[in-house]
Amino acid sequence: MGISRRDFCKTIAGSAASLAMLAVMPGRLLATWSEKAFAASKLDDAITAKFGSLPIEESSAIMIKAPEIAENGAFVPVTVSTTIPGASSIAIFTPANFSPMVASFDVMPRMKPEVSLRMRMAKTDNLVVIVQAGGKLYRTVREVKVTIGGCGG
Amino acid sequence: MKIKAVVQNNAVAVKMLIPHPMETGRRKEQNGTLVPHHFITEVTATWKGETVFHAELGPGVSKDPYLSFQFTGAKAGEMLKVSWVDNKGGAETAEEAITAM
């Protein structure tokens, strides 16, 4: 007994639908990406888009490891950590970049509140690190001198 | 992508290197045309089905992103899964066994 033409078509349509669903999956993940914060061209707008208008306090409990002088702004190695209890998110900004928000990390329950990455800096500028803990934001700023800018263009 | 996950002092140190152009949308070809935005937006790491790392990236992250973090609770021999997606729907998932130091 063979599969009727109609059933066959139904099956194909079904698989096509599942494939379409799969194709949409990355899109669903993207929905949690802070599009507005990354699109903001000003530091304060980016911070507000990411965290809302929470109060910001300067903090000495955020450590920024970065070179004093970065030869190449295309690859600036940065390590950020914090000892603020209950830290849930760590975000890195550099105001002079076309898009000041560089990256944001959720501090997952098993994760140590420390991350490293390599980032681009358009020119000599501050690194601004914001840590969210509870309903508050904490900020630490550190300057990095950049010899050759890293954003091209 | 390359993933290294090594047990160190009761924590797993994870380092990853993801080959990706991370185009800022501002770079010009020699003929003057702009190369469109093409960058990784999210990176997620899971261990035994639990998310242990989640990052949102923008075009300010360097080409071929390097990221590292540490998490607790895992043992050598267990698997760590890392996935990323980019702004054009590109994606990759890779698994790597956690190793002893």
HADDOCK unambig.tbl for C-alpha pairs under 7 A between the chains (distance, minus, plus):
assign (segid A and resid 26 and name CA) (segid B and resid 85 and name CA) 6.41 0.50 0.50
assign (segid A and resid 26 and name CA) (segid B and resid 89 and name CA) 6.06 0.50 0.50
assign (segid A and resid 27 and name CA) (segid B and resid 89 and name CA) 6.96 0.50 0.50
assign (segid A and resid 33 and name CA) (segid B and resid 41 and name CA) 6.71 0.50 0.50
assign (segid A and resid 33 and name CA) (segid B and resid 42 and name CA) 6.97 0.50 0.50
assign (segid A and resid 33 and name CA) (segid B and resid 56 and name CA) 6.16 0.50 0.50
assign (segid A and resid 38 and name CA) (segid B and resid 58 and name CA) 6.21 0.50 0.50
assign (segid A and resid 74 and name CA) (segid B and resid 62 and name CA) 6.06 0.50 0.50
assign (segid A and resid 75 and name CA) (segid B and resid 62 and name CA) 5.78 0.50 0.50
assign (segid A and resid 99 and name CA) (segid B and resid 60 and name CA) 6.91 0.50 0.50
assign (segid A and resid 102 and name CA) (segid B and resid 57 and name CA) 6.35 0.50 0.50
assign (segid A and resid 102 and name CA) (segid B and resid 58 and name CA) 5.37 0.50 0.50
assign (segid A and resid 102 and name CA) (segid B and resid 59 and name CA) 6.97 0.50 0.50
assign (segid A and resid 102 and name CA) (segid B and resid 60 and name CA) 4.70 0.50 0.50
assign (segid A and resid 102 and name CA) (segid B and resid 61 and name CA) 6.02 0.50 0.50
assign (segid A and resid 103 and name CA) (segid B and resid 56 and name CA) 5.52 0.50 0.50
assign (segid A and resid 103 and name CA) (segid B and resid 57 and name CA) 4.49 0.50 0.50
assign (segid A and resid 103 and name CA) (segid B and resid 58 and name CA) 5.94 0.50 0.50
assign (segid A and resid 104 and name CA) (segid B and resid 55 and name CA) 5.70 0.50 0.50
assign (segid A and resid 104 and name CA) (segid B and resid 56 and name CA) 5.11 0.50 0.50
assign (segid A and resid 104 and name CA) (segid B and resid 57 and name CA) 6.61 0.50 0.50
assign (segid A and resid 105 and name CA) (segid B and resid 54 and name CA) 5.94 0.50 0.50
assign (segid A and resid 105 and name CA) (segid B and resid 55 and name CA) 4.41 0.50 0.50
assign (segid A and resid 105 and name CA) (segid B and resid 56 and name CA) 6.33 0.50 0.50
assign (segid A and resid 106 and name CA) (segid B and resid 53 and name CA) 6.93 0.50 0.50
assign (segid A and resid 106 and name CA) (segid B and resid 54 and name CA) 5.59 0.50 0.50
assign (segid A and resid 106 and name CA) (segid B and resid 55 and name CA) 6.40 0.50 0.50
assign (segid A and resid 108 and name CA) (segid B and resid 52 and name CA) 5.53 0.50 0.50
assign (segid A and resid 108 and name CA) (segid B and resid 53 and name CA) 6.07 0.50 0.50
assign (segid A and resid 110 and name CA) (segid B and resid 52 and name CA) 6.08 0.50 0.50
assign (segid A and resid 110 and name CA) (segid B and resid 71 and name CA) 5.18 0.50 0.50
assign (segid A and resid 110 and name CA) (segid B and resid 72 and name CA) 5.41 0.50 0.50
assign (segid A and resid 111 and name CA) (segid B and resid 52 and name CA) 6.10 0.50 0.50
assign (segid A and resid 111 and name CA) (segid B and resid 53 and name CA) 6.93 0.50 0.50
assign (segid A and resid 111 and name CA) (segid B and resid 70 and name CA) 5.82 0.50 0.50
assign (segid A and resid 111 and name CA) (segid B and resid 71 and name CA) 4.20 0.50 0.50
assign (segid A and resid 111 and name CA) (segid B and resid 72 and name CA) 6.63 0.50 0.50
assign (segid A and resid 112 and name CA) (segid B and resid 70 and name CA) 5.53 0.50 0.50
assign (segid A and resid 112 and name CA) (segid B and resid 71 and name CA) 5.72 0.50 0.50
assign (segid A and resid 114 and name CA) (segid B and resid 69 and name CA) 6.26 0.50 0.50
assign (segid A and resid 115 and name CA) (segid B and resid 68 and name CA) 5.75 0.50 0.50
assign (segid A and resid 115 and name CA) (segid B and resid 69 and name CA) 4.97 0.50 0.50
assign (segid A and resid 116 and name CA) (segid B and resid 67 and name CA) 5.54 0.50 0.50
assign (segid A and resid 116 and name CA) (segid B and resid 68 and name CA) 5.06 0.50 0.50
assign (segid A and resid 116 and name CA) (segid B and resid 69 and name CA) 6.70 0.50 0.50
assign (segid A and resid 117 and name CA) (segid B and resid 66 and name CA) 5.42 0.50 0.50
assign (segid A and resid 117 and name CA) (segid B and resid 67 and name CA) 4.62 0.50 0.50
assign (segid A and resid 117 and name CA) (segid B and resid 68 and name CA) 6.65 0.50 0.50
assign (segid A and resid 118 and name CA) (segid B and resid 61 and name CA) 6.32 0.50 0.50
assign (segid A and resid 118 and name CA) (segid B and resid 62 and name CA) 5.62 0.50 0.50
assign (segid A and resid 118 and name CA) (segid B and resid 65 and name CA) 6.76 0.50 0.50
assign (segid A and resid 118 and name CA) (segid B and resid 66 and name CA) 6.02 0.50 0.50
assign (segid A and resid 119 and name CA) (segid B and resid 60 and name CA) 5.85 0.50 0.50
assign (segid A and resid 119 and name CA) (segid B and resid 61 and name CA) 4.31 0.50 0.50
assign (segid A and resid 119 and name CA) (segid B and resid 62 and name CA) 4.68 0.50 0.50
assign (segid A and resid 120 and name CA) (segid B and resid 60 and name CA) 5.12 0.50 0.50
assign (segid A and resid 120 and name CA) (segid B and resid 61 and name CA) 5.77 0.50 0.50
assign (segid A and resid 120 and name CA) (segid B and resid 62 and name CA) 5.45 0.50 0.50
assign (segid A and resid 152 and name CA) (segid B and resid 26 and name CA) 6.87 0.50 0.50
assign (segid A and resid 152 and name CA) (segid B and resid 27 and name CA) 5.43 0.50 0.50
assign (segid A and resid 153 and name CA) (segid B and resid 26 and name CA) 5.20 0.50 0.50
assign (segid A and resid 153 and name CA) (segid B and resid 27 and name CA) 4.33 0.50 0.50
assign (segid A and resid 153 and name CA) (segid B and resid 28 and name CA) 5.74 0.50 0.50
